[in-house]
Amino acid sequence: MTVPTSYDLYTPRKCDATGQIISAKDHSSVQINIAKVDASGRAIPGAYETVILGGKVRHGSEADDSMNRICQQRNLIANVWSAIH
């Protein structure tokens, strides 16, 4: 039996809004899985898009705009976000 010599206990994640690495101590970061749907609007089991937002974005009250922008870029929602209000 072979014993692994090293373990990866923590895999760092990057914020999709800022591109910054989220530290292990950032307890206000979130990972949201958005289900992919078929033509009839039903969720496809096991198929989803993941959006990761760091605590800095959430504390700065930018999470909703960032979420809309990211989902729009990934063609998950229609054009609902624009930089000019």
C-alpha positions in Angstrom: 0.0 0.0 0.0 1.4 3.4 -0.9 0.9 6.3 1.4 0.5 9.8 -0.1 3.3 12.1 1.0 1.3 15.4 1.0 -2.3 16.5 1.2 -4.0 19.6 -0.2 -6.2 20.6 2.7 -7.2 24.0 1.3 -7.7 25.0 -2.3 -7.8 28.8 -2.6 -10.6 30.3 -4.6 -10.7 33.5 -6.6 -13.5 36.1 -6.4 -15.3 36.2 -9.8 -15.9 39.9 -9.4 -12.4 41.1 -8.5 -10.1 38.2 -9.3 -8.5 38.4 -5.9 -7.7 35.2 -4.0 -10.1 34.6 -1.1 -8.2 33.8 2.1 -9.2 30.9 4.3 -10.2 33.4 7.0 -12.7 35.2 4.8 -15.9 33.9 6.4 -18.1 36.3 4.6 -17.3 35.0 1.1 -20.0 32.9 -0.7 -20.1 30.3 -3.4 -23.4 30.2 -5.3 -24.3 27.4 -7.6 -26.8 28.4 -10.3 -28.7 25.5 -11.9 -28.6 25.0 -15.6 -32.0 24.4 -17.1 -33.4 22.6 -20.1 -35.7 24.0 -22.8 -38.7 23.4 -20.6 -37.2 25.4 -17.7 -36.4 22.4 -15.5 -33.1 22.1 -13.6 -30.6 19.6 -15.1 -29.4 17.4 -12.2 -25.7 18.0 -11.5 -25.3 20.8 -14.1 -24.7 24.3 -12.6 -22.5 27.4 -12.9 -20.6 28.5 -9.9 -20.2 32.2 -8.9 -17.8 33.0 -6.1 -18.0 36.4 -4.3 -15.5 37.5 -1.7 -16.3 39.3 1.5 -14.8 42.5 0.2 -17.4 42.7 -2.6 -20.2 41.8 -0.2 -19.2 44.4 2.4 -18.9 47.1 -0.2 -22.5 46.6 -1.2 -21.5 45.5 -4.7 -22.6 41.9 -4.6 -25.9 42.4 -6.5 -24.3 44.4 -9.3 -21.4 42.0 -9.5 -23.7 39.0 -9.6 -25.8 40.5 -12.4 -22.6 41.4 -14.4 -21.1 38.0 -14.0 -24.3 36.2 -14.9 -24.7 38.4 -17.9 -21.2 37.7 -19.1 -21.8 34.0 -18.8 -25.1 34.3 -20.7 -27.1 33.1 -17.7 -29.5 36.1 -17.7 -30.6 38.7 -20.2 -29.1 42.2 -20.4 -30.1 43.7 -17.1 -26.9 45.4 -16.0 -25.2 48.5 -17.5 -22.6 50.8 -16.1 -24.6 53.8 -17.1 -27.8 54.2 -15.1 
